[in-house]
Amino acid sequence: MKKYGALLDCSAFYPSITDYYSHDRSQIPFLRVNEIQNGLINITDETVFLPEEILVANRKTIAIAYPGDIIIAKGGNTLAKVGLVTDEFPCYATCRDVIILRTDNLKNLNKYYLWAFLHSAYGQGILWRSASQTGQPHLTLPSILEIRIPDITNIQNDIETLYLKSVEKKHQAESLYDSAQQQLLNGLQFALPSVSASSIAEKKLSDSFGLSGRLDAEYYQPKYDELFAVLSKQVRRPLGQLVSRMKSIEPGSEYYGDTGIPFIRVSDVSKTGIDNPSIMIPENIEPNIDRLYPKKDTILFSKDGSVGIAFKITEDMKAVTSSALLHLRVNNTSEILPDYLTLVLNSEIVQLQAERDASGAIIQHWKLSDIEKVVIPILPYDMQFEIAKKVQQSFLLREKANDLIQIAVKAVELAIEDSEEIASKWLEENTRLLEG
Protein backbone atom coordinates (compact mmCIF):
# COMPACT_ATOMS: atom_id res chain seq x y z
CA MET A 1 0.00 0.00 0.00
CA LYS A 2 1.25 3.47 -0.91
CA LYS A 3 0.06 6.80 0.35
CA TYR A 4 -0.38 9.39 -2.39
CA GLY A 5 -0.90 13.10 -2.01
CA ALA A 6 -3.09 15.19 -4.30
CA LEU A 7 -4.20 18.78 -4.28
CA LEU A 8 -7.73 19.10 -2.91
CA ASP A 9 -10.04 22.06 -3.27
CA CYS A 10 -13.65 22.98 -2.55
CA SER A 11 -15.88 26.02 -2.64
CA ALA A 12 -16.21 28.10 0.51
CA PHE A 13 -19.15 30.26 1.57
CA TYR A 14 -20.40 32.46 -1.26
CA PRO A 15 -23.44 34.73 -1.55
CA SER A 16 -26.59 33.47 -3.25
CA ILE A 17 -26.04 33.09 -7.00
CA THR A 18 -29.42 31.57 -7.94
CA ASP A 19 -30.42 34.79 -9.72
CA TYR A 20 -27.61 34.13 -12.21
CA TYR A 21 -28.61 30.55 -13.05
CA SER A 22 -29.27 29.98 -16.74
CA HIS A 23 -29.33 27.17 -19.30
CA ASP A 24 -27.00 29.02 -21.65
CA ARG A 25 -24.41 26.40 -22.59
CA SER A 26 -22.00 29.11 -23.73
CA GLN A 27 -21.51 29.90 -20.04
CA ILE A 28 -19.78 27.77 -17.37
CA PRO A 29 -21.60 24.71 -15.97
CA PHE A 30 -22.22 24.70 -12.22
CA LEU A 31 -21.58 21.24 -10.78
CA ARG A 32 -23.86 20.07 -8.01
CA VAL A 33 -24.24 16.58 -6.59
CA ASN A 34 -26.98 15.77 -9.14
CA GLU A 35 -24.41 16.04 -11.93
CA ILE A 36 -22.54 13.01 -10.49
CA GLN A 37 -24.16 10.06 -12.25
CA ASN A 38 -22.84 6.50 -12.52
CA GLY A 39 -19.29 7.57 -11.72
CA LEU A 40 -19.16 10.39 -14.27
CA ILE A 41 -20.01 14.06 -14.43
CA ASN A 42 -23.10 14.25 -16.62
CA ILE A 43 -24.28 17.61 -17.96
CA THR A 44 -28.05 17.39 -18.51
CA ASP A 45 -30.94 19.70 -19.29
CA GLU A 46 -31.25 20.24 -15.53
CA THR A 47 -27.68 21.53 -15.17
CA VAL A 48 -27.46 25.26 -14.55
CA PHE A 49 -24.78 27.57 -15.95
CA LEU A 50 -23.14 30.73 -14.61
CA PRO A 51 -21.68 33.75 -16.41
CA GLU A 52 -17.90 34.02 -16.20
CA GLU A 53 -18.02 37.43 -14.51
CA ILE A 54 -19.82 35.93 -11.49
CA LEU A 55 -17.04 33.38 -11.07
CA VAL A 56 -14.39 36.07 -11.42
CA ALA A 57 -16.14 38.14 -8.75
CA ASN A 58 -16.21 35.08 -6.45
CA ARG A 59 -12.87 33.55 -7.49
CA LYS A 60 -11.76 33.09 -3.85
CA THR A 61 -14.90 31.22 -2.79
CA ILE A 62 -16.14 29.26 -5.85
CA ALA A 63 -13.68 26.50 -6.75
CA ILE A 64 -13.19 25.57 -10.40
CA ALA A 65 -12.81 21.97 -11.63
CA TYR A 66 -11.09 20.97 -14.86
CA PRO A 67 -11.25 17.91 -17.14
CA GLY A 68 -9.61 14.95 -15.43
CA ASP A 69 -10.39 16.14 -11.89
CA ILE A 70 -12.29 13.81 -9.56
CA ILE A 71 -15.37 15.14 -7.76
CA ILE A 72 -16.49 13.67 -4.42
CA ALA A 73 -19.78 14.47 -2.67
CA LYS A 74 -19.10 15.68 0.88
CA GLY A 75 -22.13 14.65 2.91
CA GLY A 76 -25.79 13.82 3.36
CA ASN A 77 -27.50 10.96 1.55
CA THR A 78 -25.15 11.46 -1.39
CA LEU A 79 -21.93 11.23 0.64
CA ALA A 80 -19.04 9.56 -1.25
CA LYS A 81 -20.60 9.77 -4.72
CA VAL A 82 -17.61 9.99 -7.06
CA GLY A 83 -17.47 11.45 -10.56
CA LEU A 84 -14.72 12.02 -13.10
CA VAL A 85 -14.87 15.39 -14.87
CA THR A 86 -15.07 15.01 -18.64
CA ASP A 87 -13.70 17.32 -21.32
CA GLU A 88 -17.15 18.40 -22.52
CA PHE A 89 -16.40 21.90 -21.19
CA PRO A 90 -13.03 23.62 -20.52
CA CYS A 91 -13.89 24.20 -16.85
CA TYR A 92 -16.69 23.78 -14.31
CA ALA A 93 -17.77 25.81 -11.28
CA THR A 94 -18.52 23.71 -8.20
CA CYS A 95 -20.98 24.04 -5.32
CA ARG A 96 -20.13 23.76 -1.62
CA ASP A 97 -21.35 20.15 -1.44
CA VAL A 98 -18.45 18.61 -3.36
CA ILE A 99 -14.68 18.26 -3.02
CA ILE A 100 -12.34 18.52 -6.01
CA LEU A 101 -9.45 16.07 -6.16
CA ARG A 102 -7.00 17.46 -8.70
CA THR A 103 -5.13 14.81 -10.64
CA ASP A 104 -2.64 16.79 -12.74
CA ASN A 105 0.10 16.44 -10.09
CA LEU A 106 -0.28 12.72 -9.37
CA LYS A 107 2.89 10.68 -9.87
CA ASN A 108 2.96 6.96 -10.69
CA LEU A 109 -0.80 6.85 -10.26
CA ASN A 110 -3.15 6.83 -13.23
CA LYS A 111 -6.08 9.16 -12.52
CA TYR A 112 -8.51 6.73 -14.16
CA TYR A 113 -7.38 3.96 -11.82
CA LEU A 114 -7.72 6.29 -8.81
CA TRP A 115 -11.24 7.22 -9.92
CA ALA A 116 -12.21 3.56 -10.46
CA PHE A 117 -10.87 2.64 -7.02
CA LEU A 118 -12.81 5.43 -5.28
CA HIS A 119 -15.91 4.40 -7.21
CA SER A 120 -15.47 0.72 -6.26
CA ALA A 121 -16.96 -1.00 -3.20
CA TYR A 122 -13.58 -0.77 -1.45
CA GLY A 123 -13.13 2.93 -2.19
CA GLN A 124 -16.69 3.70 -1.14
CA GLY A 125 -16.22 1.81 2.11
CA ILE A 126 -13.06 3.76 2.92
CA LEU A 127 -14.73 7.10 2.11
CA TRP A 128 -17.65 6.32 4.40
CA ARG A 129 -15.36 5.22 7.22
CA SER A 130 -13.31 8.39 6.73
CA ALA A 131 -16.34 10.63 7.16
CA SER A 132 -16.66 12.71 10.29
CA GLN A 133 -19.29 11.21 12.61
CA THR A 134 -20.09 14.39 14.52
CA GLY A 135 -23.67 15.27 13.66
CA GLN A 136 -24.38 14.45 10.04
CA PRO A 137 -21.51 12.44 8.48
CA HIS A 138 -19.38 14.47 6.07
CA LEU A 139 -16.02 14.24 4.35
CA THR A 140 -13.21 16.71 4.99
CA LEU A 141 -10.13 17.51 2.95
CA PRO A 142 -7.70 16.10 5.56
CA SER A 143 -9.68 12.85 5.80
CA ILE A 144 -9.40 12.29 2.04
CA LEU A 145 -5.65 13.01 2.06
CA GLU A 146 -5.22 10.19 4.57
CA ILE A 147 -6.77 7.57 2.26
CA ARG A 148 -4.33 4.85 1.21
CA ILE A 149 -4.53 3.57 -2.35
CA PRO A 150 -3.72 -0.11 -3.17
CA ASP A 151 -0.46 -0.42 -5.09
CA ILE A 152 -1.88 -1.97 -8.26
CA THR A 153 0.07 -1.14 -11.41
CA ASN A 154 -0.49 -3.69 -14.19
CA ILE A 155 -4.13 -2.83 -14.99
CA GLN A 156 -3.98 0.95 -14.64
CA ASN A 157 -3.61 1.50 -18.39
CA ASP A 158 -6.42 -1.00 -19.07
CA ILE A 159 -8.72 1.02 -16.80
CA GLU A 160 -7.85 4.16 -18.78
CA THR A 161 -8.61 2.41 -22.08
CA LEU A 162 -12.00 1.25 -20.82
CA TYR A 163 -12.85 4.75 -19.65
CA LEU A 164 -11.93 6.31 -22.99
CA LYS A 165 -13.98 3.68 -24.87
CA SER A 166 -16.90 4.44 -22.58
CA VAL A 167 -16.69 8.17 -23.34
CA GLU A 168 -16.57 7.43 -27.08
CA LYS A 169 -19.75 5.34 -26.90
CA LYS A 170 -21.42 8.00 -24.78
CA HIS A 171 -20.66 10.64 -27.44
CA GLN A 172 -22.08 8.33 -30.13
CA ALA A 173 -25.22 7.87 -28.02
CA GLU A 174 -25.65 11.63 -27.60
CA SER A 175 -25.22 12.18 -31.34
CA LEU A 176 -27.92 9.60 -32.15
CA TYR A 177 -30.30 11.08 -29.56
CA ASP A 178 -29.77 14.60 -30.95
CA SER A 179 -30.46 13.24 -34.44
CA ALA A 180 -33.74 11.71 -33.21
CA GLN A 181 -34.75 15.01 -31.62
CA GLN A 182 -33.99 16.92 -34.80
CA GLN A 183 -35.93 14.40 -36.90
CA LEU A 184 -38.91 14.90 -34.59
CA LEU A 185 -38.78 18.69 -34.91
CA ASN A 186 -38.29 18.50 -38.69
CA GLY A 187 -41.26 16.15 -39.02
CA LEU A 188 -43.41 18.62 -37.07
CA GLN A 189 -41.95 21.63 -38.90
CA PHE A 190 -41.18 23.11 -35.50
CA ALA A 191 -38.18 25.38 -35.07
CA LEU A 192 -37.57 26.64 -31.55
CA PRO A 193 -35.76 29.87 -32.60
CA SER A 194 -38.93 30.93 -34.41
CA VAL A 195 -40.85 30.92 -31.13
CA SER A 196 -41.02 34.51 -29.92
CA ALA A 197 -38.69 35.62 -27.15
CA SER A 198 -40.94 38.57 -26.39
CA SER A 199 -42.34 38.66 -22.87
CA ILE A 200 -45.01 41.24 -23.69
CA ALA A 201 -48.55 40.17 -24.51
CA GLU A 202 -51.83 42.05 -24.62
CA LYS A 203 -54.88 40.03 -23.54
CA LYS A 204 -58.46 40.92 -22.71
CA LEU A 205 -59.44 39.83 -19.23
CA SER A 206 -62.32 37.83 -20.70
CA ASP A 207 -59.89 35.99 -23.01
CA SER A 208 -57.41 35.18 -20.28
CA PHE A 209 -58.61 34.79 -16.70
CA GLY A 210 -62.09 33.78 -17.86
CA LEU A 211 -60.65 30.75 -19.68
CA SER A 212 -57.61 29.76 -17.67
CA GLY A 213 -58.17 31.20 -14.21
CA ARG A 214 -54.57 32.48 -14.27
CA LEU A 215 -53.58 36.08 -13.55
CA ASP A 216 -49.77 35.69 -13.59
CA ALA A 217 -48.29 37.46 -16.61
CA GLU A 218 -45.81 34.66 -17.39
CA TYR A 219 -48.66 32.37 -18.42
CA TYR A 220 -49.59 34.63 -21.36
CA GLN A 221 -46.20 35.10 -23.02
CA PRO A 222 -46.41 35.16 -26.86
CA LYS A 223 -44.14 32.12 -27.23
CA TYR A 224 -46.89 29.90 -25.83
CA ASP A 225 -49.43 31.25 -28.34
CA GLU A 226 -46.95 30.57 -31.14
CA LEU A 227 -46.31 27.04 -29.85
CA PHE A 228 -49.99 26.14 -29.88
CA ALA A 229 -50.39 27.73 -33.31
CA VAL A 230 -47.75 25.28 -34.61
CA LEU A 231 -49.36 22.35 -32.80
CA SER A 232 -52.79 23.21 -34.18
CA LYS A 233 -51.52 22.21 -37.63
CA GLN A 234 -50.53 18.71 -36.47
CA VAL A 235 -52.39 15.51 -35.73
CA ARG A 236 -52.51 15.72 -31.94
CA ARG A 237 -54.11 14.29 -28.82
CA PRO A 238 -54.16 15.28 -25.14
CA LEU A 239 -51.72 13.20 -23.12
CA GLY A 240 -54.53 11.97 -20.86
CA GLN A 241 -56.16 10.22 -23.82
CA LEU A 242 -52.93 8.45 -24.84
CA VAL A 243 -51.80 6.98 -21.53
CA SER A 244 -53.00 5.52 -18.28
CA ARG A 245 -51.22 6.83 -15.21
CA MET A 246 -50.38 5.64 -11.72
CA LYS A 247 -49.09 7.69 -8.82
CA SER A 248 -46.64 6.16 -6.34
CA ILE A 249 -46.21 6.91 -2.63
CA GLU A 250 -44.32 9.42 -0.51
CA PRO A 251 -43.28 7.54 2.66
CA GLY A 252 -41.53 10.44 4.39
CA SER A 253 -37.89 10.88 5.36
CA GLU A 254 -38.39 8.99 8.64
CA TYR A 255 -38.47 5.77 6.59
CA TYR A 256 -35.30 6.51 4.63
CA GLY A 257 -32.46 4.09 5.30
CA ASP A 258 -29.53 2.12 3.93
CA THR A 259 -31.31 -1.21 3.46
CA GLY A 260 -34.53 -2.31 1.81
CA ILE A 261 -36.00 -1.36 -1.57
CA PRO A 262 -34.38 1.38 -3.70
CA PHE A 263 -36.39 4.61 -3.54
CA ILE A 264 -36.15 6.65 -6.74
CA ARG A 265 -36.65 10.40 -6.47
CA VAL A 266 -36.81 13.08 -9.17
CA SER A 267 -33.16 13.93 -8.53
CA ASP A 268 -32.22 10.35 -9.49
CA VAL A 269 -33.89 10.55 -12.91
CA SER A 270 -32.80 12.24 -16.12
CA LYS A 271 -33.90 11.79 -19.72
CA THR A 272 -30.90 9.51 -20.25
CA GLY A 273 -31.27 7.19 -17.26
CA ILE A 274 -31.71 6.52 -13.55
CA ASP A 275 -28.81 7.03 -11.20
CA ASN A 276 -28.28 4.50 -8.42
CA PRO A 277 -30.68 5.68 -5.67
CA SER A 278 -28.95 6.64 -2.43
CA ILE A 279 -32.06 5.98 -0.33
CA MET A 280 -33.78 2.70 0.60
CA ILE A 281 -37.20 2.17 2.21
CA PRO A 282 -38.61 -0.85 4.10
CA GLU A 283 -40.28 -3.51 1.95
CA ASN A 284 -43.21 -3.69 4.36
CA ILE A 285 -43.99 0.02 4.15
CA GLU A 286 -46.98 -0.68 1.89
CA PRO A 287 -49.23 -3.76 1.44
CA ASN A 288 -48.63 -5.46 -1.93
CA ILE A 289 -45.76 -3.11 -2.59
CA ASP A 290 -44.83 -4.95 -5.79
CA ARG A 291 -47.78 -3.24 -7.49
CA LEU A 292 -45.73 -0.02 -7.28
CA TYR A 293 -42.68 -1.47 -9.05
CA PRO A 294 -42.15 0.16 -12.48
CA LYS A 295 -42.74 -2.31 -15.31
CA LYS A 296 -41.06 -2.51 -18.70
CA ASP A 297 -42.12 0.31 -21.08
CA THR A 298 -43.44 2.44 -18.20
CA ILE A 299 -42.56 6.10 -18.67
CA LEU A 300 -41.52 7.89 -15.47
CA PHE A 301 -42.60 11.53 -15.71
CA SER A 302 -41.80 14.20 -13.11
CA LYS A 303 -44.50 16.58 -11.91
CA ASP A 304 -42.77 18.28 -8.96
CA GLY A 305 -39.46 20.09 -8.58
CA SER A 306 -37.78 19.62 -11.95
CA VAL A 307 -41.00 19.10 -13.89
CA GLY A 308 -41.32 17.43 -17.28
CA ILE A 309 -38.46 14.89 -17.12
CA ALA A 310 -39.38 11.63 -18.88
CA PHE A 311 -37.55 8.31 -18.90
CA LYS A 312 -38.82 4.97 -20.29
CA ILE A 313 -38.08 1.84 -18.24
CA THR A 314 -36.49 -0.87 -20.42
CA GLU A 315 -37.05 -3.77 -18.00
CA ASP A 316 -39.07 -4.55 -14.88
CA MET A 317 -37.61 -2.94 -11.76
CA LYS A 318 -37.77 -3.86 -8.09
CA ALA A 319 -37.88 -0.29 -6.83
CA VAL A 320 -40.37 2.32 -5.65
CA THR A 321 -40.56 5.83 -7.02
CA SER A 322 -41.46 9.08 -5.31
CA SER A 323 -45.03 10.32 -5.77
CA ALA A 324 -43.46 13.19 -7.71
CA LEU A 325 -42.86 10.69 -10.55
CA LEU A 326 -45.94 9.57 -12.46
CA HIS A 327 -46.01 6.12 -14.08
CA LEU A 328 -47.37 6.48 -17.62
CA ARG A 329 -48.39 3.51 -19.78
CA VAL A 330 -49.26 3.93 -23.48
CA ASN A 331 -52.82 2.75 -24.14
CA ASN A 332 -52.40 1.88 -27.82
CA THR A 333 -48.90 1.26 -29.21
CA SER A 334 -50.29 1.05 -32.74
CA GLU A 335 -51.14 4.75 -32.42
CA ILE A 336 -48.08 6.05 -30.57
CA LEU A 337 -44.82 4.29 -29.64
CA PRO A 338 -43.51 4.61 -26.05
CA ASP A 339 -40.00 5.66 -27.18
CA TYR A 340 -41.48 8.30 -29.50
CA LEU A 341 -43.77 9.62 -26.75
CA THR A 342 -40.85 9.79 -24.30
CA LEU A 343 -38.84 11.83 -26.80
CA VAL A 344 -41.80 14.21 -27.30
CA LEU A 345 -42.21 14.60 -23.52
CA ASN A 346 -38.54 15.57 -23.24
CA SER A 347 -38.69 17.94 -26.22
CA GLU A 348 -39.16 21.71 -26.14
CA ILE A 349 -42.72 21.11 -27.37
CA VAL A 350 -43.74 19.72 -23.98
CA GLN A 351 -41.12 21.57 -21.94
CA LEU A 352 -42.68 24.87 -22.99
CA GLN A 353 -46.09 23.61 -21.89
CA ALA A 354 -44.61 22.55 -18.55
CA GLU A 355 -42.94 25.94 -18.18
CA ARG A 356 -46.24 27.72 -18.83
CA ASP A 357 -48.36 25.58 -16.49
CA ALA A 358 -45.85 25.49 -13.61
CA SER A 359 -44.86 29.17 -13.79
CA GLY A 360 -45.60 31.53 -10.94
CA ALA A 361 -44.70 29.05 -8.19
CA ILE A 362 -41.69 29.14 -5.86
CA ILE A 363 -41.41 25.35 -5.99
CA GLN A 364 -42.52 24.03 -9.35
CA HIS A 365 -45.57 21.79 -9.30
CA TRP A 366 -47.41 20.55 -12.37
CA LYS A 367 -51.06 19.82 -11.68
CA LEU A 368 -52.37 16.46 -12.86
CA SER A 369 -55.29 18.22 -14.55
CA ASP A 370 -52.82 20.29 -16.60
CA ILE A 371 -50.62 17.29 -17.41
CA GLU A 372 -53.60 15.41 -18.83
CA LYS A 373 -54.25 18.34 -21.20
CA VAL A 374 -50.68 18.47 -22.56
CA VAL A 375 -50.85 18.52 -26.35
CA ILE A 376 -48.93 15.62 -27.94
CA PRO A 377 -48.27 15.84 -31.71
CA ILE A 378 -48.52 12.45 -33.44
CA LEU A 379 -46.40 11.86 -36.53
CA PRO A 380 -47.18 9.06 -39.01
CA TYR A 381 -46.32 5.63 -37.63
CA ASP A 382 -43.42 4.99 -40.02
CA MET A 383 -41.76 8.25 -38.93
CA GLN A 384 -42.35 7.36 -35.28
CA PHE A 385 -40.69 3.99 -35.90
CA GLU A 386 -37.57 5.60 -37.42
CA ILE A 387 -37.29 8.05 -34.54
CA ALA A 388 -37.88 5.34 -31.91
CA LYS A 389 -35.21 3.15 -33.50
CA LYS A 390 -32.64 5.94 -33.13
CA VAL A 391 -33.65 6.47 -29.51
CA GLN A 392 -33.29 2.74 -28.77
CA GLN A 393 -29.88 2.59 -30.47
CA SER A 394 -28.80 5.64 -28.46
CA PHE A 395 -29.75 3.99 -25.17
CA LEU A 396 -28.08 0.73 -26.18
CA LEU A 397 -24.83 2.62 -26.75
CA ARG A 398 -25.26 4.40 -23.42
CA GLU A 399 -25.77 1.05 -21.67
CA LYS A 400 -22.57 -0.27 -23.25
CA ALA A 401 -20.76 2.85 -22.07
CA ASN A 402 -21.99 2.22 -18.51
CA ASP A 403 -21.09 -1.48 -18.78
CA LEU A 404 -17.50 -0.56 -19.67
CA ILE A 405 -17.34 1.59 -16.54
CA GLN A 406 -18.65 -1.28 -14.41
CA ILE A 407 -16.10 -3.68 -15.95
CA ALA A 408 -13.31 -1.26 -15.01
CA VAL A 409 -14.56 -0.96 -11.42
CA LYS A 410 -15.02 -4.73 -11.07
CA ALA A 411 -11.47 -5.31 -12.33
CA VAL A 412 -10.12 -3.07 -9.56
CA GLU A 413 -12.14 -5.01 -6.99
CA LEU A 414 -10.84 -8.36 -8.34
CA ALA A 415 -7.25 -7.10 -8.25
CA ILE A 416 -7.68 -6.20 -4.58
CA GLU A 417 -9.52 -9.40 -3.64
CA ASP A 418 -7.46 -11.90 -5.67
CA SER A 419 -4.62 -10.77 -7.95
CA GLU A 420 -3.85 -8.47 -10.84
CA GLU A 421 -3.44 -11.53 -13.06
CA ILE A 422 -7.01 -12.67 -12.40
CA ALA A 423 -8.28 -9.10 -12.87
CA SER A 424 -6.43 -8.79 -16.19
CA LYS A 425 -7.92 -12.04 -17.53
CA TRP A 426 -11.39 -11.01 -16.41
CA LEU A 427 -10.95 -7.64 -18.13
CA GLU A 428 -9.91 -9.25 -21.40
CA GLU A 429 -12.76 -11.77 -21.42
CA ASN A 430 -15.57 -9.38 -20.48
CA THR A 431 -14.44 -6.55 -22.73
CA ARG A 432 -14.31 -8.97 -25.67
CA LEU A 433 -17.81 -10.27 -24.88
CA LEU A 434 -19.19 -6.73 -24.61
CA GLU A 435 -17.69 -5.57 -27.89
CA GLY A 436 -18.62 -8.83 -29.65
Residue pairs with C-beta under 8 A, 6 or more apart in sequence:
1 148
1 149
1 150
1 151
2 148
2 149
2 151
3 146
3 148
3 149
4 106
4 107
4 109
4 114
4 149
5 145
6 101
6 102
6 103
6 105
6 106
6 145
7 101
7 102
7 105
8 99
8 100
8 101
8 102
8 141
8 144
8 145
9 63
9 99
9 100
9 102
10 63
10 74
10 94
10 96
10 98
10 99
10 100
10 141
11 61
11 62
11 63
11 93
11 94
11 95
11 96
11 98
12 60
12 61
12 96
13 61
13 96
14 58
14 61
14 62
14 96
15 58
17 50
17 54
17 58
20 50
20 51
20 54
21 30
21 48
21 49
21 50
22 48
22 49
22 50
22 51
23 45
23 47
23 48
23 49
24 49
25 49
27 49
27 50
27 51
27 52
28 49
28 50
28 51
28 52
28 55
28 89
28 91
28 92
28 93
29 35
29 43
29 47
29 48
29 49
29 89
29 92
29 93
30 47
30 48
30 49
30 50
30 92
30 93
30 94
30 95
31 41
31 65
31 71
31 85
31 92
31 93
31 94
31 95
31 98
32 95
32 97
32 98
33 73
33 76
33 78
33 81
33 95
33 97
33 98
34 46
34 267
35 41
35 42
35 43
35 44
35 47
35 83
36 42
36 71
36 73
36 78
36 81
36 82
36 83
36 98
37 83
37 270
37 273
37 275
38 273
38 275
38 276
38 402
38 405
39 82
39 83
39 84
39 115
39 119
39 405
39 409
40 83
40 84
40 86
40 170
40 405
41 71
41 83
41 84
41 85
41 86
41 92
42 83
42 270
42 272
43 88
43 89
44 270
44 271
44 272
45 270
45 271
45 309
45 346
46 270
46 306
46 309
50 93
55 62
55 64
55 93
62 93
62 94
63 93
63 94
63 100
64 91
64 92
64 93
64 94
65 71
65 85
65 91
65 92
65 93
65 94
65 100
66 85
66 90
66 91
66 92
66 102
66 104
67 85
67 86
67 87
67 90
68 84
68 85
68 87
68 103
68 104
68 111
69 84
69 85
69 100
69 101
69 102
69 103
70 82
70 83
70 84
70 85
70 100
70 101
70 103
70 111
70 114
70 115
70 118
71 82
71 83
71 84
71 85
71 94
71 98
71 99
71 100
71 101
72 80
72 81
72 82
72 98
72 99
72 101
72 118
72 127
72 139
72 144
73 79
73 80
73 81
73 82
73 97
73 98
73 139
74 96
74 97
74 98
74 99
74 138
74 139
75 97
75 131
75 136
75 137
75 138
75 139
76 97
76 136
76 138
77 256
77 278
77 279
78 97
78 278
79 127
79 128
79 131
79 137
79 138
79 139
80 124
80 127
80 128
80 131
80 139
81 278
82 115
82 118
82 119
82 123
82 124
82 127
84 111
84 112
84 115
84 163
85 92
86 167
94 100
99 139
99 141
99 144
101 114
101 144
103 111
103 114
106 114
109 149
109 156
110 156
110 157
110 159
110 160
112 156
112 159
112 160
112 163
112 408
113 152
113 155
113 156
113 159
113 160
113 412
114 149
115 163
116 159
116 163
116 408
116 409
116 411
116 412
117 123
117 149
117 150
117 412
118 124
118 127
119 405
119 409
120 409
120 412
120 413
120 416
121 413
122 150
122 412
122 413
122 416
126 147
127 139
127 144
127 147
128 137
130 139
130 143
130 144
130 146
130 147
131 137
131 138
131 139
131 143
132 138
132 139
132 140
132 143
150 415
150 416
152 412
152 415
152 416
152 420
153 420
154 420
154 421
154 424
155 411
155 412
155 415
155 420
155 423
155 424
155 427
158 408
158 411
158 424
158 427
159 408
159 411
159 412
162 404
162 405
162 407
162 408
162 411
162 427
162 431
163 404
163 405
163 408
165 404
166 401
166 402
166 404
166 405
166 408
167 401
169 397
169 398
169 400
169 401
169 404
170 397
170 398
170 401
172 397
173 272
173 394
173 395
173 397
173 398
173 401
174 394
176 390
176 391
176 393
176 394
176 397
177 272
177 390
177 391
177 394
179 390
180 343
180 387
180 390
180 391
180 394
181 343
181 347
183 383
183 386
183 387
183 390
184 340
184 343
184 344
184 347
184 379
184 387
185 191
185 192
185 347
185 348
187 379
187 383
187 387
188 230
188 234
188 349
188 377
188 379
189 230
189 233
190 230
190 348
190 349
192 348
194 226
195 223
195 226
195 227
195 352
196 221
196 222
196 223
196 226
197 223
198 221
198 222
198 223
199 217
199 221
199 222
200 222
201 217
201 220
201 221
201 222
201 225
203 220
208 214
208 215
208 220
209 215
212 219
214 220
214 360
216 359
216 360
218 356
218 359
218 360
219 356
219 359
219 360
221 356
223 352
224 352
224 353
224 356
227 349
227 352
227 353
228 375
231 349
231 375
231 377
234 377
234 378
235 377
235 378
235 379
236 375
236 376
236 377
236 378
237 336
237 375
237 376
237 378
238 372
238 373
238 374
238 375
238 376
239 328
239 371
239 372
239 373
239 374
239 375
239 376
240 371
240 372
240 373
241 331
242 330
242 331
242 332
242 335
242 336
242 341
242 376
243 299
243 328
243 329
243 330
243 331
243 341
244 328
244 329
244 331
245 326
245 327
245 328
245 329
245 368
246 292
246 326
246 327
246 329
247 323
247 326
247 327
248 292
248 320
248 321
248 322
248 323
248 325
248 327
249 285
249 286
249 292
249 320
249 323
250 322
250 323
250 324
251 263
251 281
251 285
251 286
255 281
255 282
255 285
256 263
256 279
256 280
256 281
257 279
257 280
257 281
257 282
258 280
259 280
260 280
260 281
260 282
260 283
261 280
261 281
261 282
261 283
261 289
261 318
261 319
261 320
262 276
262 277
262 279
262 280
262 318
262 319
262 320
263 277
263 279
263 280
263 281
263 319
263 320
263 321
263 322
264 274
264 277
264 300
264 319
264 320
264 321
264 322
264 325
265 277
265 279
265 321
265 322
265 324
265 325
266 302
266 304
266 305
266 306
266 309
266 322
266 324
266 325
267 305
267 306
268 274
268 275
268 276
268 277
268 278
269 275
269 300
269 302
269 309
269 311
269 325
270 309
270 311
271 309
271 310
271 311
271 342
271 346
272 311
272 395
272 398
273 311
273 398
273 402
274 300
274 311
277 319
281 320
283 289
286 292
286 320
289 320
290 318
292 320
292 321
293 316
293 317
293 318
293 319
293 320
294 300
294 313
294 316
294 317
294 319
294 321
294 327
295 313
295 316
295 317
295 329
296 313
296 314
296 315
296 316
297 312
297 313
297 329
297 330
297 338
298 312
298 313
298 327
298 328
298 329
299 310
299 311
299 312
299 313
299 327
299 328
299 329
299 330
299 338
299 341
299 342
299 345
300 309
300 310
300 311
300 312
300 313
300 321
300 325
300 326
300 327
300 328
301 308
301 309
301 310
301 325
301 326
301 328
301 345
301 371
302 308
302 309
302 310
302 324
302 325
302 326
303 324
303 325
303 326
303 365
303 366
303 367
303 368
303 371
304 324
304 363
304 364
304 365
304 366
305 324
305 363
305 364
306 364
307 354
307 358
307 364
307 365
307 366
308 345
308 346
308 350
308 351
308 354
308 366
309 346
310 342
310 345
310 346
311 342
312 338
312 339
312 342
314 395
321 327
326 368
326 371
328 341
330 336
330 337
330 338
330 341
334 381
335 378
336 376
336 378
336 384
337 381
337 384
337 385
337 388
338 388
339 387
339 388
339 391
339 392
340 379
340 384
340 387
340 388
340 391
341 376
342 391
343 387
343 388
343 391
344 350
344 376
344 377
349 375
349 377
350 374
350 376
353 374
353 375
354 366
354 374
357 366
357 367
357 370
357 371
358 364
358 365
358 366
378 384
379 387
400 434
403 434
404 431
404 434
407 427
407 430
407 431
407 434
410 426
410 430
411 423
411 424
411 426
411 427
412 423
414 422
414 423
414 426
415 422
415 423
